[in-house]
Amino acid sequence: MILLDFLGVRVGEQRGAERFACRLVSELSVAAPGEYRVLINRHSAEFFRRVLGREKCMVLPLSGGGRLVRILVQMLVGSALSWMLRPRLYVSTSVFPAVGFACPVAAFVYDLLLYQFPEVYSPMEWRIRNGLLSVSLRRLSAIFTISAASAEDIRNRFGKTGIPAVRIVNCGTDQSVSESENASDEEVLKGLGIVARRFVLSVLGGNEYKNQRGLAAAAEELLRRAAGIEVVVVGDAWQVFESIPCPPNLRVMGVVSDRVLAALYRCARALVYPTFFEGFGLPVIEAQAAGVPVVCSDLKVLREVGGGGALFVDPHSPQSIADGIQAVSEDDALRRHLIQRGLSNAERFTWCRTVEAFLAACEATVKNGTGSDRVQRH
């Protein structure tokens, strides 16, 4: 039995880490129903009980938002449960100092945003997170991450101190998102006030490294060119857009339901993803699976994830972003090429394969539970 620590997962937040964790455990409930139990907070209890059944869920009276309290609970309660339940492996979706456990412990490190964009964090939060990573990684039996680029970042930064093996568990996407629901999609667009399908979609989070300013400038450039292209943005990026000038062809909608998001993917002329940093870039493969051409930042991780099904642009140049948007909107041959390559590329990233990779990573960690496969750089 594997004990999954999801105490830091707050269901309902549309951050990539939450979406990944919720979908992973949902797929595990089908692929390996007898393999695990889940430790969860009270905020997320309803979702996990509905998906997994009450017998699989151990609910603790935490909200999931208080990091320091959660770390103490993980160290004390997690350790006690490892002795009581004797799982083969304890897997956490967040890092903590794993002291006194009766089994190997693995934890997810999704990316190293902490060091790429330290300004995202307050000075105190940065020090806490940095100290936590530095102390915790050396105590783990394995580190799980979501892309080869993130794995390389982790090894390069922490490998000199002798960290455990870093194992890759990619994100997945639903191939069914490409299935047309024309009548339903039209109703969704009408409800949103979108009367024509000449729009591009951007799915962005709320931190400024997602490059909301660059996207707004690119939309303004498209307006100057009279390209007739509307840019529709969903996600909690609205928090940044509210503080900057936005041209009239940029529509910021905030967080939307999964049904609305799927309809927007299917109807968009393209996905534009101008971020400065990613651990994986889930919207890229979601768009590809929906048969939508992708315009995204020329980053190592997005080249890894997007494969040949994306047009790469310079995120520091609004003109480059606008050029990419206009190209995929107006060049039908380019659109067909990107759609075909994107659909093929998205087949590499299914949730079924995510579960297979996760279970394989767990088995490898159990096999090397003493840390004998630790990475040491000299």
Phi, psi and chi 1 to 4 in degrees:
 res  aa     phi    psi   chi1   chi2   chi3   chi4
   1 MET       -  139.2 -176.0  -95.5  -70.9      -
   2 ILE  -106.6  132.4  -61.8  170.3      -      -
   3 LEU  -100.2  116.6 -175.9   55.4      -      -
   4 LEU   -98.6  120.9  -58.2  179.2      -      -
   5 ASP   -95.5  102.0  173.6   -7.8      -      -
   6 PHE  -110.4   30.5  -81.0   24.3      -      -
   7 LEU   -63.4  -25.1  -69.6  173.6      -      -
   8 GLY   -91.6    0.7      -      -      -      -
   9 VAL   -89.3  119.4  175.7      -      -      -
  10 ARG  -108.1   99.6  -70.7  177.6   58.3   84.0
  11 VAL   -60.9  137.3  173.9      -      -      -
  12 GLY   109.0  -21.8      -      -      -      -
  13 GLU   -84.8  129.5  -64.0 -175.3    0.3      -
  14 GLN   -90.7   28.1  -70.9 -164.0  -30.5      -
  15 ARG   -71.5  154.2  -65.1  179.6  -61.4  177.4
  16 GLY   -59.1  -39.4      -      -      -      -
  17 ALA   -63.7  -41.1      -      -      -      -
  18 GLU   -67.1  -43.8  -89.4   69.4   23.1      -
  19 ARG   -62.3  -41.7  -66.1  174.5   65.4 -164.6
  20 PHE   -62.2  -49.1  173.4   81.4      -      -
  21 ALA   -63.6  -44.1      -      -      -      -
  22 CYS   -64.9  -40.6  -69.8      -      -      -
  23 ARG   -73.1  -36.9 -168.3   53.4 -168.1  -93.5
  24 LEU   -59.2  -48.4  172.5   63.4      -      -
  25 VAL   -71.3  -30.3   80.1      -      -      -
  26 SER   -64.4  -42.1  -63.8      -      -      -
  27 GLU   -71.6  -34.8  -66.4  -64.4  -37.6      -
  28 LEU   -62.1  -33.5  -83.3  171.2      -      -
  29 SER   -62.5  -23.4   68.8      -      -      -
  30 VAL   -95.8  -45.2  176.8      -      -      -
  31 ALA   -78.5  -33.4      -      -      -      -
  32 ALA  -144.2   63.2      -      -      -      -
  33 PRO   -62.5  -23.8   22.5  -33.9      -      -
  34 GLY  -100.3    9.3      -      -      -      -
  35 GLU   -93.3  -10.9  -78.3  -70.1  -50.9      -
  36 TYR  -154.7  164.4   61.2   90.4      -      -
  37 ARG  -131.0  158.2  -66.0 -176.4   68.1 -178.1
  38 VAL  -123.8  132.0 -178.1      -      -      -
  39 LEU   -99.7  119.9 -164.2   59.9      -      -
  40 ILE  -134.1  164.4   54.4  176.9      -      -
  41 ASN   -92.2  164.5   60.3   64.9      -      -
  42 ARG   -67.0  -28.4   56.5  179.4  169.1   78.4
  43 HIS   -61.4  -36.4  176.0   89.8      -      -
  44 SER  -101.5    4.3  -57.1      -      -      -
  45 ALA   -60.4  -42.5      -      -      -      -
  46 GLU   -59.5  -45.0 -178.4 -179.6   -6.5      -
  47 PHE   -62.7  -50.8  169.0   81.7      -      -
  48 PHE   -67.9  -35.8  -75.3  108.9      -      -
  49 ARG   -65.7  -37.9  -77.9  171.9  169.4  167.5
  50 ARG   -67.3  -40.1 -176.5  174.3   68.9 -108.3
  51 VAL   -78.2  -40.4  170.4      -      -      -
  52 LEU  -104.4  -23.4  -54.4  175.8      -      -
  53 GLY    94.0  149.2      -      -      -      -
  54 ARG   -62.0  -32.8  -71.8  179.6  173.0  -90.1
  55 GLU   -67.4  -20.8   69.9  -78.3   -2.2      -
  56 LYS   -88.4  -14.4  -71.4  -76.4 -172.7 -178.5
  57 CYS  -105.3  131.5  -59.2      -      -      -
  58 MET  -114.3  110.7  -68.3  177.8  -76.1      -
  59 VAL   -98.3  127.3 -177.1      -      -      -
  60 LEU  -107.0  148.7  -63.4 -174.5      -      -
  61 PRO   -76.5   58.6   29.5  -36.0      -      -
  62 LEU  -119.9  154.0  -55.6  174.1      -      -
  63 SER   -84.3  -21.1   68.6      -      -      -
  64 GLY    92.3   -8.4      -      -      -      -
  65 GLY   -97.6  -22.2      -      -      -      -
  66 GLY   -87.9  104.7      -      -      -      -
  67 ARG   -64.8  -47.2 -178.4  178.8  -63.1  108.5
  68 LEU   -65.1  -42.0  -66.3  179.0      -      -
  69 VAL   -63.6  -41.8  172.9      -      -      -
  70 ARG   -62.6  -40.5 -174.1  179.0   73.6 -120.8
  71 ILE   -63.4  -42.4  -70.2  170.5      -      -
  72 LEU   -62.3  -41.7  -71.8  173.8      -      -
  73 VAL   -64.7  -43.0  169.7      -      -      -
  74 GLN   -59.8  -42.4  -72.0  170.9  -46.4      -
  75 MET   -68.3  -40.5  -67.4  173.2   63.8      -
  76 LEU   -87.9  -57.8  -62.3  173.9      -      -
  77 VAL   -69.6  -43.6  176.3      -      -      -
  78 GLY   -58.3  -45.2      -      -      -      -
  79 SER   -62.9  -44.8  176.2      -      -      -
  80 ALA   -61.6  -42.6      -      -      -      -
  81 LEU   -65.5  -32.6  -73.0  172.7      -      -
  82 SER   -64.4  -31.9   76.5      -      -      -
  83 TRP   -80.5  -34.8  -72.9   95.1      -      -
  84 MET   -75.7  -44.8  -66.6  169.4   56.7      -
  85 LEU   -93.6  -19.4  -59.3  177.0      -      -
  86 ARG    51.5   54.0  -66.2  -71.4  179.0  167.5
  87 PRO   -68.6  159.0   28.6  -35.9      -      -
  88 ARG   -71.6  -27.6  -64.9 -171.7  -58.0  131.5
  89 LEU  -157.4  143.6  178.2   66.3      -      -
  90 TYR  -111.7  121.3 -174.8  101.9      -      -
  91 VAL  -118.9  124.7 -179.3      -      -      -
  92 SER  -111.7  145.3  172.5      -      -      -
  93 THR   -85.5    3.0   56.4      -      -      -
  94 SER  -145.2  153.3   57.4      -      -      -
  95 VAL   -82.8  149.5  -65.6      -      -      -
  96 PHE  -161.3  159.6   68.4   98.7      -      -
  97 PRO   -70.1  106.8  -18.7   32.2      -      -
  98 ALA   -85.1   91.6      -      -      -      -
  99 VAL  -112.3  133.4 -179.8      -      -      -
 100 GLY    75.2   26.8      -      -      -      -
 101 PHE   -86.8  146.7  -83.3   70.1      -      -
 102 ALA   -90.5    7.7      -      -      -      -
 103 CYS  -148.8  166.4   63.5      -      -      -
 104 PRO   -61.4  150.3  -18.7   30.1      -      -
 105 VAL  -126.7  131.1  179.4      -      -      -
 106 ALA  -122.7  153.7      -      -      -      -
 107 ALA  -143.9  149.1      -      -      -      -
 108 PHE   -83.2  132.5  -85.4   92.2      -      -
 109 VAL  -121.8  102.4  178.4      -      -      -
 110 TYR   -70.6  -36.8  -63.3   99.7      -      -
 111 ASP  -165.7  177.2   56.8   54.7      -      -
 112 LEU  -116.0   47.1  -67.9 -174.1      -      -
 113 LEU   -53.3  -32.8  175.8   68.1      -      -
 114 LEU   -50.8  -36.3 -175.9   71.0      -      -
 115 TYR   -99.7  -23.2  -55.3  105.9      -      -
 116 GLN   -78.9  -39.0  -64.9  -68.1  -27.3      -
 117 PHE  -134.6   70.0  -73.5   89.2      -      -
 118 PRO   -62.0  -21.7   20.6  -32.2      -      -
 119 GLU   -66.7  -15.1   63.6  -87.9   17.0      -
 120 VAL   -64.1  -25.3  169.9      -      -      -
 121 TYR  -109.3  152.2  -52.5   91.8      -      -
 122 SER   -69.6  157.1   69.3      -      -      -
 123 PRO   -55.1  -40.1  -28.3   36.1      -      -
 124 MET   -67.4  -44.7  178.0   60.3   72.8      -
 125 GLU   -63.4  -39.0 -175.5  179.9   13.1      -
 126 TRP   -62.0  -43.9 -169.7   93.4      -      -
 127 ARG   -63.6  -40.7  -73.4 -166.8  -69.3  -89.9
 128 ILE   -64.1  -47.5  -68.8  172.0      -      -
 129 ARG   -65.3  -41.5  -74.0  176.3  177.5  -95.9
 130 ASN   -63.2  -45.8  175.9   59.8      -      -
 131 GLY   -63.6  -39.2      -      -      -      -
 132 LEU   -63.6  -45.5 -171.4   59.5      -      -
 133 LEU   -62.8  -46.9  -84.2  172.1      -      -
 134 SER   -60.7  -39.5  -59.5      -      -      -
 135 VAL   -79.1  -42.0  169.8      -      -      -
 136 SER   -74.7  -40.9  -60.2      -      -      -
 137 LEU   -59.6  -35.0  -64.7 -169.5      -      -
 138 ARG   -72.6  -16.1  -66.7 -166.7  -64.7  -88.3
 139 ARG   -94.9   -5.1  -63.3 -178.0  178.5  -84.5
 140 LEU   -87.0  158.8  -63.0  171.9      -      -
 141 SER   -88.5  -22.2  -63.7      -      -      -
 142 ALA  -162.0  154.4      -      -      -      -
 143 ILE  -114.2  128.3  -60.1  165.4      -      -
 144 PHE  -102.8  137.5  -65.7  172.4      -      -
 145 THR  -143.1  174.8 -166.4      -      -      -
 146 ILE  -108.7    0.6   53.8  178.7      -      -
 147 SER  -156.2  159.0   67.3      -      -      -
 148 ALA   -65.6  -33.8      -      -      -      -
 149 ALA   -64.4  -42.8      -      -      -      -
 150 SER   -66.0  -39.1  -73.8      -      -      -
 151 ALA   -60.9  -42.2      -      -      -      -
 152 GLU   -64.6  -42.2 -177.4  179.6   -5.7      -
 153 ASP   -59.0  -43.8  -73.4  -12.4      -      -
 154 ILE   -64.8  -44.8  -66.7  166.7      -      -
 155 ARG   -64.2  -41.6  -66.0 -173.2 -172.2  106.1
 156 ASN   -65.9  -37.7  -72.1  -18.6      -      -
 157 ARG   -81.7  -39.6  174.9  161.3  -71.8  -86.5
 158 PHE  -112.5   -5.6  -65.3  104.8      -      -
 159 GLY   -60.6  -30.1      -      -      -      -
 160 LYS   -66.1  -21.8  -67.1  179.9 -179.2  178.7
 161 THR   -92.0   -1.4   61.7      -      -      -
 162 GLY    82.3   69.3      -      -      -      -
 163 ILE   -92.4  163.7   59.6  171.5      -      -
 164 PRO   -72.5  175.9   27.1  -35.6      -      -
 165 ALA   -59.5  142.3      -      -      -      -
 166 VAL  -104.3  120.4 -176.8      -      -      -
 167 ARG  -114.6  138.2  -50.4 -169.1 -167.4  -77.5
 168 ILE   -98.5  126.4  -60.2  169.4      -      -
 169 VAL  -125.8   95.1 -177.9      -      -      -
 170 ASN   -64.5  155.9  -70.2  140.9      -      -
 171 CYS   -70.1  168.6  -62.7      -      -      -
 172 GLY  -131.6  177.0      -      -      -      -
 173 THR  -148.6  162.6 -171.9      -      -      -
 174 ASP   -88.2  120.0  -71.1  -45.9      -      -
 175 GLN   -67.0  -22.7  -54.6  -56.5  -54.7      -
 176 SER   -68.4  -12.1   61.4      -      -      -
 177 VAL   -64.7  -19.8   73.7      -      -      -
 178 SER   -79.8  -12.1   63.0      -      -      -
 179 GLU   -67.9  123.2  -63.6  174.3    1.4      -
 180 SER   -69.4  136.6  177.8      -      -      -
 181 GLU  -131.3   63.7  -61.3  180.0   20.3      -
 182 ASN   -51.8  -50.0  -70.9  -30.7      -      -
 183 ALA   -63.1  -46.7      -      -      -      -
 184 SER   -64.2  -42.1  176.7      -      -      -
 185 ASP   -62.6  -41.3  -70.4  -11.3      -      -
 186 GLU   -62.7  -38.6  -68.4  -63.7  -20.7      -
 187 GLU   -63.9  -40.1  -69.4  176.1    5.1      -
 188 VAL   -63.1  -46.9  169.6      -      -      -
 189 LEU   -62.5  -41.8  -66.5 -175.9      -      -
 190 LYS   -62.4  -40.8 -176.3  177.5  179.7 -179.1
 191 GLY   -64.6  -28.2      -      -      -      -
 192 LEU   -87.1   -5.9  -63.8  173.4      -      -
 193 GLY    81.5   20.8      -      -      -      -
 194 ILE   -99.2  110.2  -59.6  174.4      -      -
 195 VAL   -98.5  -12.1  -64.9      -      -      -
 196 ALA  -132.5  155.0      -      -      -      -
 197 ARG   -93.6   17.0  -71.1 -162.7  175.9 -166.3
 198 ARG   -91.6   65.6 -166.8  169.3  172.2   77.8
 199 PHE  -136.6  154.6   71.9   92.5      -      -
 200 VAL  -111.3  151.2  -64.1      -      -      -
 201 LEU  -110.4  141.8  175.5   67.2      -      -
 202 SER  -131.4  129.7 -167.1      -      -      -
 203 VAL  -111.3  105.7 -177.1      -      -      -
 204 LEU  -131.0  144.5  -66.0  179.0      -      -
 205 GLY   -81.2 -174.0      -      -      -      -
 206 GLY   -95.0   -4.1      -      -      -      -
 207 ASN   -88.7  150.4  -69.6  -52.5      -      -
 208 GLU   -69.5  -16.8  -67.2 -152.0   22.8      -
 209 TYR   -67.9  -11.2   71.3   85.4      -      -
 210 LYS   -73.2   -8.9  -64.8  -68.0 -172.9  177.4
 211 ASN    71.2   45.7 -162.9   18.1      -      -
 212 GLN   -62.6  -36.5  -64.7   92.3  -20.9      -
 213 ARG   -64.8  -40.9  -64.4  176.9 -172.4  -84.6
 214 GLY   -64.7  -37.1      -      -      -      -
 215 LEU   -68.1  -41.2 -177.8   59.7      -      -
 216 ALA   -62.2  -41.0      -      -      -      -
 217 ALA   -67.0  -37.2      -      -      -      -
 218 ALA   -66.2  -40.4      -      -      -      -
 219 ALA   -61.8  -40.4      -      -      -      -
 220 GLU   -64.3  -38.3 -171.2  169.8    1.8      -
 221 GLU   -63.2  -40.7  174.8   66.0   20.7      -
 222 LEU   -63.6  -36.4  -69.8  169.7      -      -
 223 LEU   -65.3  -41.3 -167.4   62.6      -      -
 224 ARG   -63.7  -32.4  -78.0 -162.2  -65.3  -91.6
 225 ARG   -81.2   -4.6  -61.9  177.2 -173.6 -179.5
 226 ALA    55.2   42.5      -      -      -      -
 227 ALA   -75.7  -17.0      -      -      -      -
 228 GLY    68.3   30.7      -      -      -      -
 229 ILE  -113.0  127.4  -60.4  169.5      -      -
 230 GLU   -96.5  141.1 -172.1  174.4   35.7      -
 231 VAL  -108.8  116.5  179.9      -      -      -
 232 VAL  -105.7  126.8  174.6      -      -      -
 233 VAL  -117.3  130.2 -175.4      -      -      -
 234 VAL  -122.9  160.8  -60.7      -      -      -
 235 GLY   110.6  178.8      -      -      -      -
 236 ASP   -84.7   19.6   55.2    6.9      -      -
 237 ALA   -64.7  -15.3      -      -      -      -
 238 TRP   -55.4  -26.5   61.9  -91.1      -      -
 239 GLN   -63.5  -33.6  -60.8  173.4   62.8      -
 240 VAL   -82.9  -42.8  176.5      -      -      -
 241 PHE   -61.1  -29.8  -77.3  113.5      -      -
 242 GLU   -63.1  -22.7  -80.6 -169.0  -19.5      -
 243 SER   -99.8    2.0   65.4      -      -      -
 244 ILE  -129.6  156.2   62.4  175.8      -      -
 245 PRO   -66.9  134.8  -15.6   28.6      -      -
 246 CYS  -126.0  132.5  -66.6      -      -      -
 247 PRO   -70.8  161.6   27.0  -34.2      -      -
 248 PRO   -67.1  -17.1   19.5  -30.9      -      -
 249 ASN   -89.7   10.6   62.9  -27.8      -      -
 250 LEU  -111.1  116.5  178.4   66.3      -      -
 251 ARG  -111.8  121.8  -66.3 -169.9   55.7 -176.6
 252 VAL  -106.8  116.9 -178.1      -      -      -
 253 MET  -105.7  -14.5  -64.9 -170.6  172.1      -
 254 GLY    80.7 -161.7      -      -      -      -
 255 VAL   -75.5  134.2  175.7      -      -      -
 256 VAL  -123.7  166.5  -62.1      -      -      -
 257 SER   -72.3  163.9   68.2      -      -      -
 258 ASP   -61.2  -37.3  -70.4  -16.1      -      -
 259 ARG   -64.0  -44.9  174.9  175.4  174.1  -91.2
 260 VAL   -65.7  -42.2  169.9      -      -      -
 261 LEU   -60.4  -43.8  179.4   60.7      -      -
 262 ALA   -62.0  -41.2      -      -      -      -
 263 ALA   -64.6  -40.1      -      -      -      -
 264 LEU   -65.2  -41.5  -72.0  169.9      -      -
 265 TYR   -56.6  -50.2  -87.2  132.0      -      -
 266 ARG   -64.6  -29.7  -74.1 -169.7  -69.7  -96.4
 267 CYS   -97.4  -13.4  -62.4      -      -      -
 268 ALA   -71.3  149.7      -      -      -      -
 269 ARG   -71.1  -29.1  -65.6  -71.8  -69.3  174.3
 270 ALA  -167.4  161.7      -      -      -      -
 271 LEU   -99.7  132.7  172.8   82.4      -      -
 272 VAL  -114.9  128.5   55.5      -      -      -
 273 TYR  -136.4   86.8 -158.4   58.4      -      -
 274 PRO   -93.9   25.8   36.2  -34.8      -      -
 275 THR   -61.8  153.1 -179.2      -      -      -
 276 PHE   -88.4  -18.0  -69.3  128.0      -      -
 277 PHE  -156.1  144.1  177.5   83.7      -      -
 278 GLU  -150.5  151.3  -77.2  -59.7  -39.2      -
 279 GLY   -88.2  -29.1      -      -      -      -
 280 PHE  -145.2  -63.0 -176.6   83.2      -      -
 281 GLY   100.2   56.9      -      -      -      -
 282 LEU   -56.7  -39.9 -174.1   56.1      -      -
 283 PRO   -58.1  -26.5  -28.3   37.7      -      -
 284 VAL   -62.5  -50.2  169.6      -      -      -
 285 ILE   -77.5  -26.5   58.9  168.8      -      -
 286 GLU   -62.9  -43.3  -71.9 -179.3  -28.4      -
 287 ALA   -65.9  -43.6      -      -      -      -
 288 GLN   -60.6  -42.6  -71.3  179.5  -23.8      -
 289 ALA   -63.7  -26.8      -      -      -      -
 290 ALA   -85.0    0.8      -      -      -      -
 291 GLY    76.4   34.8      -      -      -      -
 292 VAL  -115.1  130.3  176.3      -      -      -
 293 PRO   -65.8  149.5   19.3  -27.8      -      -
 294 VAL  -117.6  131.9  171.9      -      -      -
 295 VAL  -114.1  116.6  178.3      -      -      -
 296 CYS  -143.1  168.1   65.5      -      -      -
 297 SER   -63.7  145.8  -59.7      -      -      -
 298 ASP   -83.1   78.7 -167.5   -2.1      -      -
 299 LEU  -115.9  151.7  -55.2  178.2      -      -
 300 LYS   -56.8  -44.3 -174.7  174.5 -176.7  178.8
 301 VAL   -67.8  -34.9   65.8      -      -      -
 302 LEU   -76.4  -27.7  -65.1 -173.8      -      -
 303 ARG   -68.1  -37.0  -76.0 -166.1  173.9  -90.1
 304 GLU   -63.1  -45.7  171.2 -166.6  -18.1      -
 305 VAL   -81.7  -43.4  171.7      -      -      -
 306 GLY   -77.0  -21.5      -      -      -      -
 307 GLY    56.6 -139.7      -      -      -      -
 308 GLY   -89.1    8.3      -      -      -      -
 309 GLY  -102.9   29.3      -      -      -      -
 310 ALA  -143.7  150.3      -      -      -      -
 311 LEU  -100.8  119.7 -179.6   64.5      -      -
 312 PHE   -96.5  135.3  -62.2   98.2      -      -
 313 VAL  -129.3  166.6  -62.3      -      -      -
 314 ASP   -84.0  111.9  179.3    1.3      -      -
 315 PRO   -66.4  -17.7   25.4  -34.6      -      -
 316 HIS   -83.7   -4.8  -61.8  -81.8      -      -
 317 SER  -120.1  107.0  167.5      -      -      -
 318 PRO   -57.6  -31.9  -26.0   35.7      -      -
 319 GLN   -65.9  -40.8  -71.7   73.9   27.2      -
 320 SER   -64.6  -41.6  178.0      -      -      -
 321 ILE   -63.4  -45.3  -61.4  169.6      -      -
 322 ALA   -63.4  -40.5      -      -      -      -
 323 ASP   -58.9  -44.1  -72.1  -15.9      -      -
 324 GLY   -63.8  -44.6      -      -      -      -
 325 ILE   -61.1  -46.1  -66.9  171.5      -      -
 326 GLN   -66.1  -38.2 -166.9  165.6    6.1      -
 327 ALA   -62.1  -48.6      -      -      -      -
 328 VAL   -74.9  -19.9  -62.1      -      -      -
 329 SER   -79.6  -30.0  -63.5      -      -      -
 330 GLU  -111.5  -21.9  -62.0  176.9   -6.2      -
 331 ASP   -97.9  100.1 -173.2  -26.4      -      -
 332 ASP   -64.4  -35.9  -71.2  -22.5      -      -
 333 ALA   -64.7  -42.4      -      -      -      -
 334 LEU   -64.5  -40.5  175.6   61.5      -      -
 335 ARG   -60.4  -48.2  -78.5  179.3   54.1   77.2
 336 ARG   -60.8  -41.1  -72.6 -167.0  -63.1  -89.7
 337 HIS   -62.2  -47.9  171.8   76.2      -      -
 338 LEU   -67.6  -37.0  -68.9  176.0      -      -
 339 ILE   -64.3  -46.7  -70.6  170.4      -      -
 340 GLN   -62.7  -47.6 -178.3  179.7    9.1      -
 341 ARG   -67.8  -34.4  -64.8  -68.5  -63.0  -86.2
 342 GLY   -67.1  -43.9      -      -      -      -
 343 LEU   -61.0  -41.5  -73.5  168.5      -      -
 344 SER   -65.2  -41.9  177.3      -      -      -
 345 ASN   -66.2  -39.8 -178.7   68.6      -      -
 346 ALA   -63.6  -23.2      -      -      -      -
 347 GLU   -65.4  -18.0  -68.9  177.3   -3.3      -
 348 ARG   -73.3  -19.0  -62.1 -170.3  -62.9  136.7
 349 PHE  -122.5   79.7  -59.1  102.2      -      -
 350 THR  -109.4  157.9   65.6      -      -      -
 351 TRP   -67.7  -26.6  -73.4  113.1      -      -
 352 CYS   -61.9  -44.3  179.4      -      -      -
 353 ARG   -68.9  -32.4  -68.3 -172.4  176.4 -175.0
 354 THR   -60.8  -46.4  -61.9      -      -      -
 355 VAL   -62.9  -42.9  169.5      -      -      -
 356 GLU   -59.8  -44.1  -69.6  173.6   -5.4      -
 357 ALA   -66.3  -38.3      -      -      -      -
 358 PHE   -64.7  -47.6  174.5   73.7      -      -
 359 LEU   -64.9  -37.2  -67.8  174.0      -      -
 360 ALA   -65.2  -40.2      -      -      -      -
 361 ALA   -64.1  -39.6      -      -      -      -
 362 CYS   -63.4  -45.0  -70.3      -      -      -
 363 GLU   -63.4  -41.9  -71.3  -56.8  -43.0      -
 364 ALA   -64.5  -36.2      -      -      -      -
 365 THR   -69.5  -41.7  -56.6      -      -      -
 366 VAL   -61.4  -42.4  170.4      -      -      -
 367 LYS   -62.4  -36.7 -179.7  178.6  177.9 -178.8
 368 ASN  -111.1   40.0  -63.0  -78.9      -      -
 369 GLY   -62.9  -19.4      -      -      -      -
 370 THR   -80.1   -5.3   59.8      -      -      -
 371 GLY    86.8   19.5      -      -      -      -
 372 SER   -67.9  -14.5   59.5      -      -      -
 373 ASP  -104.3   31.5   57.0  -11.6      -      -
 374 ARG   -66.9  147.8  -61.6  178.3   80.3   81.3
 375 VAL   -89.2  127.8  174.4      -      -      -
 376 GLN  -132.8  122.5  179.6   73.0   56.4      -
 377 ARG  -106.8  138.7  -67.7 -177.4 -179.5  -89.1
 378 HIS  -115.1      -  -60.7  -77.4      -      -
